[in-house]
Amino acid sequence: MADEYIKREDVLDAIRERIRRVGMKTPLVLSIGNAVVDVPASDVVEVVRCKDCKHWIAGHISDNDTFYPPKCALVRDERSNDDFCSYGERRVDDADP
């Protein structure tokens, strides 16, 4: 089975919402909440796709109809929108690539 990564705070929010909806804090529900807090965090990093990276240069066609494929300005290599690498840094603005 593949690993699935979820945010601990989202699980705790779901438990809190269930408690609010049901209207009681049973020992079992409180115990489950404590168990979620005690689970060690996975060592994961959010993936930044090329299209969302600050180093992304979108492909374009020049005035003389020459096609320039999309590429990474950092590694100077052609890339697809959905590629990613260890250098990925999310753009801070919401501008289109």
Secondary structure, DSSP 8 states (H G I E B T S, - for coil): -------HHHHHHHHHHHHHHHT---HHHHHHHHHHHHS---------BGGGBTTEE--EE-TTS-EE--EETTTTEE--TT-B-TT--B-SS----
